[in-house]
């Protein structure tokens, strides 16, 4: 069995301040150190449960049409059963979505007091699913958008691999002939210093890939929240 290496130390503990948000006038705290894994699970669950709800609603609508078109008691009974089954699946998908919201908030707002305050506040104001989903959406965007931190031992300068610059030089040789009158061809500026940005660390690459994967979920969040 191959040893894959030691993980979990590529990113140092958070040094920045925690995030804050308001909910019906009260302030709540999202810890500075928040894992992206709950985001991945919440994103996956949201897509799965919303797809299940959409499919169940489609089956329910088809069953309702079958009820209207029933030509016998047997057909009517079968259609009614299909409608009831699909309606139950719609309700279950909604409950699963609520459970995902609960789990995500509980996994992100890790302070017991803060989470209890949010729970009590939501009950006091009668917060509905869309409002709670909006809270999750904003936390997702805040946590996923936090900058990646380099390990303390890494260098912030260019890599010294000895391979030299990968930026090609631009020759100043003249073109084969003058351009037609009134035509101007744009050319990129010459790279004078040969500087190239430092290569990303493995953690930075993973974070960039994760943000790219979150784009469809971001669109879902904005659609759901009306943004």
C-alpha positions as a printed Julia matrix, in Angstrom:
227×3 Matrix{Float64}:
   0.0    0.0     0.0
   1.47   3.35   -1.07
   1.98   6.2     1.4
   0.41   9.36   -0.02
   2.09  11.85    2.3
   1.21  14.22    5.13
  -1.66  16.65    4.56
  -3.28  19.42    6.55
  -0.32  21.74    7.01
  -0.2   23.47    3.64
  -2.38  26.3     4.98
  -1.58  27.89    8.32
  -4.16  28.8    10.92
  -6.19  31.85    9.97
  -4.66  35.13   11.03
  -7.47  37.42    9.87
 -10.66  38.56   11.5
 -13.85  36.48   11.48
 -16.74  37.49    9.23
 -19.97  38.98   10.54
 -23.53  39.12    9.24
 -26.81  40.62   10.43
 -30.03  38.66   10.74
 -33.09  40.7    11.65
 -30.92  43.28   13.36
 -28.72  40.91   15.39
 -25.03  40.35   14.63
 -23.58  36.85   14.23
 -20.02  35.63   13.75
 -18.55  33.23   11.2
 -15.19  32.0    12.56
 -12.03  33.0    10.72
 -11.07  29.34   10.49
 -13.85  27.63    8.53
 -13.44  24.48    6.45
 -14.55  24.38    2.83
 -15.67  20.76    3.22
 -19.12  21.71    4.6
 -19.52  23.96    1.56
 -18.81  21.03   -0.75
 -21.36  18.87    1.06
 -23.97  21.64    1.17
 -23.48  22.35   -2.54
 -23.85  18.67   -3.41
 -26.91  18.2    -1.2
 -28.58  21.33   -2.57
 -28.2   20.15   -6.16
 -29.35  16.61   -5.35
 -32.38  17.62   -3.28
 -33.53  20.34   -5.66
 -33.28  17.93   -8.58
 -35.28  15.35   -6.61
 -37.91  17.97   -5.77
 -38.17  19.09   -9.38
 -38.59  15.52  -10.61
 -41.2   14.77   -7.91
 -43.16  17.89   -8.84
 -43.13  16.79  -12.47
 -44.46  13.34  -11.52
 -47.11  14.94   -9.33
 -48.29  17.19  -12.18
 -48.47  14.21  -14.55
 -50.48  12.26  -11.97
 -52.89  15.17  -11.55
 -53.45  15.15  -15.29
 -54.1   11.43  -15.14
 -56.72  12.04  -12.44
 -58.52  14.48  -14.72
 -58.4   12.06  -17.66
 -59.38   8.91  -15.72
 -62.09   6.89  -17.49
 -62.73   4.36  -14.76
 -62.63   4.02  -11.01
 -59.52   1.88  -11.28
 -57.66   4.48  -13.36
 -58.79   7.21  -10.97
 -57.57   5.26   -7.94
 -54.2    4.57   -9.56
 -53.79   8.22  -10.52
 -54.72   9.38   -7.04
 -52.15   7.03   -5.52
 -49.47   8.26   -7.93
 -50.3   11.87   -7.07
 -50.16  11.19   -3.34
 -46.83   9.38   -3.69
 -45.29  12.18   -5.73
 -46.63  14.82   -3.33
 -45.0   12.98   -0.46
 -41.71  12.94   -2.36
 -41.96  16.72   -2.88
 -42.43  17.21    0.86
 -39.53  14.87    1.65
 -37.21  16.73   -0.73
 -38.13  19.97    1.0
 -37.39  18.47    4.41
 -34.06  17.14    3.13
 -33.17  20.65    1.92
 -34.01  22.07    5.35
 -31.85  19.41    6.97
 -28.97  20.42    4.67
 -29.37  24.06    5.72
 -29.31  23.06    9.39
 -26.24  20.88    8.96
 -24.33  23.54    7.02
 -25.06  26.31    9.51
 -24.2   24.01   12.41
 -20.91  23.0    10.73
 -19.9   26.6     9.97
 -21.11  28.55   13.01
 -19.24  26.29   15.38
 -19.63  28.41   18.5
 -22.5   26.92   20.52
 -23.69  30.29   21.81
 -23.69  31.9    18.38
 -25.62  29.04   16.8
 -28.15  28.99   19.64
 -28.7   32.73   19.24
 -29.31  32.29   15.52
 -31.69  29.4    16.18
 -33.72  31.39   18.71
 -33.78  34.45   16.44
 -35.03  32.44   13.47
 -37.89  31.11   15.61
 -38.73  34.56   16.97
 -39.05  36.12   13.5
 -40.51  33.05   11.78
 -37.68  32.82    9.26
 -38.65  30.73    6.23
 -36.57  28.44    4.04
 -35.58  31.13    1.55
 -34.31  33.44    4.28
 -32.23  30.68    5.86
 -30.93  29.66    2.45
 -29.84  33.26    1.87
 -27.85  33.17    5.12
 -26.14  29.98    3.93
 -25.47  31.55    0.53
 -23.72  34.56    1.99
 -21.59  32.39    4.28
 -20.67  30.18    1.32
 -19.54  33.19   -0.69
 -17.58  34.63    2.25
 -15.76  31.41    3.14
 -15.07  30.36   -0.47
 -13.84  33.88   -1.26
 -11.29  34.07    1.53
  -7.72  34.41    0.24
  -5.43  31.42    0.35
  -2.65  31.75    2.9
   0.85  30.52    2.11
   2.69  28.34    4.65
   5.09  30.35    6.78
   8.09  28.58    5.23
   7.16  29.22    1.6
   8.68  31.93   -0.53
   6.58  34.74   -1.96
   9.1   35.47   -4.71
   9.57  33.94   -8.15
  10.61  30.31   -8.37
  14.35  29.75   -8.68
  14.26  26.55  -10.66
  17.04  27.66  -13.02
  14.79  27.31  -16.04
  14.66  31.04  -16.6
  11.74  33.13  -17.73
   8.96  31.55  -19.7
   7.87  34.92  -21.15
   8.9   35.0   -24.81
  10.8   38.03  -26.04
   9.36  40.15  -28.82
  11.66  40.84  -31.72
  12.04  44.38  -32.98
  12.58  43.23  -36.56
  10.62  45.24  -39.15
   7.64  43.75  -40.91
   7.79  42.66  -44.51
   6.2   45.85  -45.72
   4.17  48.89  -44.71
   0.6   48.41  -43.6
  -2.17  49.76  -45.84
  -3.07  53.39  -45.26
  -5.34  53.87  -42.23
  -4.62  50.4   -40.81
  -2.92  49.97  -37.45
  -2.02  46.57  -36.09
  -1.9   46.29  -32.27
   1.04  44.48  -30.77
   1.44  43.46  -27.12
   3.98  45.43  -25.06
   7.47  44.07  -24.79
   8.22  42.21  -21.56
  11.24  44.16  -20.31
  12.12  42.47  -17.02
  11.2   38.88  -17.82
   9.33  38.66  -14.47
   6.73  35.95  -14.09
   4.3   35.51  -11.17
   5.38  32.9    -8.62
   3.91  29.42   -9.15
   0.89  28.53   -7.06
   1.3   26.14   -4.18
  -0.65  22.89   -4.16
  -3.13  24.4    -1.69
  -3.66  27.44   -3.92
  -4.27  25.23   -6.93
  -6.83  23.2    -5.0
  -8.58  26.38   -3.82
  -8.68  27.76   -7.39
 -10.13  24.49   -8.69
 -12.69  24.49   -5.87
 -13.82  28.04   -6.7
 -14.22  27.04  -10.34
 -16.35  24.07   -9.32
 -18.47  26.37   -7.14
 -19.49  28.58  -10.08
 -22.64  26.55  -10.95
 -23.6   26.55   -7.27
 -23.08  30.3    -7.14
 -25.52  30.7   -10.01
 -27.98  28.48   -8.14
 -27.54  30.58   -5.01
 -28.15  33.84   -6.86
 -31.24  32.42   -8.58
 -32.65  31.03   -5.34
 -31.99  34.23   -3.39
 -33.24  36.53   -6.14
 -29.84  38.2    -6.6
